[in-house]
């Protein structure tokens, strides 16, 4: 079995464009890495491909393997797509924060959904409950394989060998990299690449308010894909030079600024990245070259980020600047 050709060959080499209108008034340049242009719609296509390919190479995945993963949505879509291409059964463990659009796409690729309805009683978080459910499934399925995005080195190696390399090939040694965090796969891989080149690039981690990855106070988060309720195994203390926390409302504002100024319809964590750049803009030196990883596309958030009623109801935001067309 090999994961080559077809849809697998379309993963990566995503565009990197200058965000001239959004940051035109600044003395520094910002380039957005449009990861939503991967065939599965997000940056998660990269680790999905790498983790599956390496597991096949090691003999851990064969033709009768059942692939299992815990995901807030995007990695599940990527794995469902590639498992469908390989003819493998795929089961994704999700929680109630996963959007209906994400679930429909997973099912469209033939993926199966296992919904964890209650959070972990000790932490109040869904992630430990999802991981526990994965363990139950693996124990009861002798041919199951857990890709384990939270602790699998292949997750971050995918970004070291592709995402950050592509940025470096186009822009050279950049001054700042802005990267959202969840499993820490993307930021860890980018850090590994930067360190291997001995670059002086400042890596800025964009984390959610309510996430505990960098020691923040645990709190409720409405949007999936940014932050985590536990510290992932891929996390390292030196993974970032600076951490910026953004709220759900700031993510929404960043998304809407992106679509207004650049006609880029991106997902919630992309808005968080934009918000983080805005927050530290006064500290960015004139002439600096910045890259921002924009992880996924916005169609999956039409009933949340881009729904005025949802924003008012769930986030309590009524400012005109948050209203589409406002």
C-alpha positions in Angstrom: 0.0 0.0 0.0 1.3 3.5 -0.9 -0.2 6.9 -0.4 1.0 8.5 -3.6 -0.6 10.2 -6.6 -4.1 11.4 -7.0 -5.4 13.8 -4.3 -2.3 13.3 -2.2 -0.2 15.1 -4.8 -2.4 18.2 -4.5 -1.4 18.7 -0.8 1.0 21.6 0.0 2.6 24.3 -2.1 -0.2 26.7 -1.0 -0.1 30.4 -2.0 1.7 33.0 0.1 0.2 36.5 -0.6 0.9 39.9 0.8 -1.9 41.3 2.8 -1.5 44.8 1.4 -5.0 46.2 2.2 -5.3 44.8 5.7 -1.9 46.0 6.8 -1.3 48.7 4.2 -0.9 51.4 6.9 1.8 49.6 8.7 5.6 50.0 8.3 6.1 46.2 8.1 4.9 43.6 5.5 2.6 40.7 6.2 2.3 37.7 4.0 -0.6 35.2 4.5 0.0 31.5 3.9 -3.4 30.3 2.5 -3.6 26.8 3.9 -7.3 26.7 3.1 -6.2 26.1 -0.5 -5.2 22.5 0.4 -7.7 20.0 -1.1 -9.1 19.2 2.3 -9.5 22.8 3.1 -6.9 23.2 5.8 -3.3 22.9 7.0 -4.3 19.6 8.6 -3.9 18.0 5.1 -0.2 18.1 5.6 0.1 16.1 8.9 -2.7 13.8 7.8 -0.7 12.8 4.7 2.6 12.6 6.6 1.3 10.6 9.5 -0.5 8.1 7.2 2.4 7.8 4.8 4.9 7.1 7.6 2.6 4.6 9.4 2.2 2.7 6.1 6.0 2.8 5.6 6.5 1.3 9.1 3.9 -1.3 8.5 1.6 0.0 11.2 -1.2 0.6 8.7 -2.2 -2.1 6.2 -5.2 -2.7 4.0 -7.5 -3.8 6.8 -6.5 -1.1 9.4 -9.2 1.0 11.0 -7.8 4.6 11.4 -9.0 6.5 14.5 -8.4 10.0 15.6 -9.8 12.7 18.0 -10.3 16.0 16.2 -12.2 19.3 16.5 -13.0 18.9 12.7 -10.2 19.8 10.3 -7.9 16.9 10.8 -10.8 14.6 10.7 -11.8 15.9 7.2 -8.2 15.5 6.0 -7.9 11.9 7.3 -11.4 11.0 6.0 -10.4 12.2 2.6 -7.1 10.3 2.5 -8.5 7.2 4.1 -11.3 7.2 1.5 -8.6 7.4 -1.2 -6.8 4.4 0.4 -10.1 2.5 0.9 -9.6 2.4 4.7 -12.2 2.7 7.4 -11.9 5.9 9.4 -13.6 6.8 12.7 -13.3 10.3 14.2 -14.1 11.2 17.8 -15.5 14.7 18.1 -17.3 16.8 20.6 -20.3 19.2 20.4 -18.1 22.2 19.4 -17.5 20.6 16.0 -19.6 22.5 13.4 -22.4 20.8 11.4 -20.5 21.7 8.3 -17.4 19.9 9.5 -19.5 16.8 10.3 -21.2 16.8 6.9 -17.9 17.0 5.1 -16.4 14.1 7.2 -19.4 11.9 6.3 -19.2 12.9 2.7 -15.7 11.4 2.5 -17.0 8.2 4.1 -15.7 9.0 7.6 -17.6 7.8 10.6 -18.4 10.1 13.6 -18.2 9.1 17.3 -19.6 12.0 19.3 -18.5 12.5 22.9 -21.3 14.5 24.5 -20.0 15.1 28.0 -16.7 16.7 29.0 -14.1 15.0 31.2 -15.6 15.2 34.8 -12.2 16.0 36.4 -11.1 18.8 34.1 -14.4 19.9 32.5 -12.7 19.7 29.1 -13.8 17.7 26.1 -10.3 16.8 24.8 -9.4 14.3 27.7 -12.9 12.8 27.2 -12.3 12.4 23.4 -8.9 10.8 24.0 -10.3 8.4 26.5 -12.9 7.4 24.0 -10.2 6.8 21.3 -8.5 4.5 23.8 -11.7 2.5 24.2 -12.2 2.2 20.5 -8.6 1.1 20.0 -8.8 -1.5 22.7 -12.0 -3.0 21.2 -10.7 -3.0 17.6 -7.6 -5.2 17.1 -6.8 -3.7 13.7 -7.2 -0.1 14.8 -4.5 2.6 14.5 -4.6 5.9 16.3 -2.7 8.6 14.4 -2.5 10.6 17.7 -2.0 14.2 16.4 -1.2 15.3 20.0 1.9 13.2 20.5 3.0 11.9 17.1 6.3 13.5 15.9 5.1 12.9 12.3 2.6 15.7 13.0 5.2 18.4 13.4 7.7 16.9 10.9 5.1 17.5 8.2 5.3 21.2 8.9 9.1 21.3 9.3 9.5 19.6 5.9 6.7 21.4 4.0 5.0 24.5 5.5 7.9 26.4 6.9 10.2 25.3 4.1 7.8 26.7 1.6 7.7 30.0 3.5 11.5 30.1 3.6 11.8 29.2 -0.1 9.6 32.2 -1.0 10.5 34.8 1.6 13.9 33.8 2.9 14.7 34.4 6.6 11.6 36.2 7.8 11.5 38.4 10.9 8.2 37.2 12.4 6.0 34.1 12.1 2.5 34.1 13.5 1.0 30.7 14.1 -2.1 29.5 15.9 -1.7 26.7 18.4 -3.8 23.6 19.3 -2.0 20.3 19.0 1.3 22.4 18.6 2.2 20.4 15.5 2.4 23.4 13.2 4.3 25.7 15.5 6.6 22.9 16.6 7.5 22.0 13.0 8.1 25.6 12.1 10.3 26.0 15.1 12.3 23.0 14.2 12.9 24.3 10.7 13.8 27.8 11.9 16.3 26.3 14.5 17.9 24.0 11.9 18.6 27.1 9.7 19.8 29.1 12.8 17.5 31.9 11.8 16.6 34.8 14.1 12.9 34.6 13.3 10.6 35.5 16.1 7.9 32.9 16.4 4.6 34.2 17.8 2.2 31.7 19.2 -1.5 32.7 18.9 -3.4 31.0 21.6 -7.1 31.2 22.7 -8.2 32.9 25.8 -9.3 30.0 28.0 -6.5 27.7 26.7 -4.0 26.2 29.1 -1.2 25.4 26.6 1.0 28.3 27.8 -0.1 28.3 31.3 -3.2 30.4 30.8 -6.3 30.3 33.0 -8.7 27.6 31.8 -12.0 29.0 30.5 -14.8 28.4 28.0 -14.0 28.6 24.3 -16.8 28.7 21.7 -14.7 28.2 18.5 -12.9 25.0 17.7 -9.3 24.7 16.3 -7.5 27.2 18.5 -6.2 26.4 22.0 -6.5 23.3 24.1 -7.8 22.3 27.6 -4.6 20.2 28.3 -1.0 20.7 27.3 -0.2 18.7 24.2 2.7 16.2 24.3 4.2 18.1 21.3 4.5 21.3 23.3 8.0 22.5 24.3 8.8 25.6 26.4 10.9 27.0 23.6 8.3 26.5 20.9 7.6 30.2 20.7 9.3 33.5 21.5 6.1 35.2 22.3 2.5 34.2 23.1 -0.5 36.3 22.3 -3.9 35.3 23.6 -7.0 36.2 21.6 -10.7 35.9 22.5 -13.5 34.4 20.4 -14.7 37.8 19.6 -11.3 38.9 18.4 -11.2 35.9 16.2 -14.5 36.9 14.6 -13.3 40.5 14.1 -10.1 39.2 12.5 -12.0 37.0 10.1 -14.4 39.8 9.1 -11.5 42.2 8.6 -9.9 39.6 6.3 -12.9 39.2 4.1 -13.7 42.9 4.0 -10.1 44.0 3.1 -8.6 41.0 1.3 -11.7 39.0 0.1 -10.3 36.0 2.0 -13.0 33.9 3.7 -11.1 32.1 6.4 -11.8 30.1 9.5 -11.8 31.2 13.1 -8.2 30.6 14.0 -7.1 32.6 11.0 -9.0 35.6 12.5 -7.1 35.0 15.7 -3.8 35.2 13.9 -4.9 38.5 12.3 -6.0 39.8 15.7 -2.6 38.9 17.2 -0.7 40.8 14.6 -2.9 43.8 15.3 -2.2 43.5 19.0 1.6 43.6 18.8 1.8 45.8 15.7 3.4 48.7 17.7 6.3 46.5 18.7 7.1 45.2 15.2 10.0 47.1 13.7 9.7 49.1 10.5 10.7 47.0 7.4 10.1 43.7 9.2 8.9 40.7 7.1 6.1 38.8 8.7 4.4 35.6 7.7 1.0 34.5 9.0 -0.3 31.0 8.7 -4.1 31.1 7.9 -5.1 27.5 8.7 -8.5 26.8 7.1 -11.4 28.1 5.0 -14.4 30.0 6.2 -17.3 28.0 4.7 -17.1 25.7 7.7 -18.0 28.7 10.0 -20.9 30.2 8.1 -23.2 29.4 11.0 -20.8 30.7 13.7 -18.1 33.2 12.8 -20.1 34.6 9.8 -23.5 34.5 11.4 -24.4 37.8 13.0 -27.1 36.2 15.2 -24.7 33.6 16.5 -22.1 36.2 17.3 -24.6 38.3 19.2 -26.2 35.3 21.0 -23.0 33.3 21.9 -20.4 36.1 22.2 -22.6 39.0 23.3 -21.1 41.2 20.6 -23.3 43.9 19.0 -20.8 46.3 17.7 -21.4 47.4 14.1 -17.8 46.5 13.2 -18.6 42.8 13.8 -21.7 42.8 11.5 -21.3 41.5 8.0 -21.6 44.5 5.6 -21.2 46.8 8.5 
